[in-house]
Amino acid sequence: MANIKFVKENQEVIAADGANLREKALANNIDLYTFKGKMMNCGGYGQCGTCIVEIVQGMENLSPRTEVEQRKLKKKPDTYRLSCQVLVNGPTSVKTKP
């Protein structure tokens, strides 16, 4: 099991190993999107780049960056991920809308 702590929201979510970060956040009413992102998000396919999160702790418990993330986040810090592309396999702490 993986505990996902959403820092800004002060909320912890329990997920099965291999769970998608975006899906777990939305299922638990965690707001990932800015106003623009709410209007223009791609629905989790990695095309829009609006579901960016910052990993505060537990990067080693996440799937590696995908090719889509490499392209979309090439000018962002290594701690930034697209939540729709991340699979969680252990405890992690996340900041939404960095």
Sequence and secondary structure as in RCSB ss.txt:
>XXXX:A:sequence
MANIKFVKENQEVIAADGANLREKALANNIDLYTFKGKMMNCGGYGQCGTCIVEIVQGMENLSPRTEVEQRKLKK
KPDTYRLSCQVLVNGPTSVKTKP
>XXXX:A:secstr
 EEEEETTTTEEEEE TTEEHHHHHHHTT     HHHHHH  SSSSSS   EEEEEE GGGB    HHHHHHTTT
S TTEEEGGG EE S EEEEE  
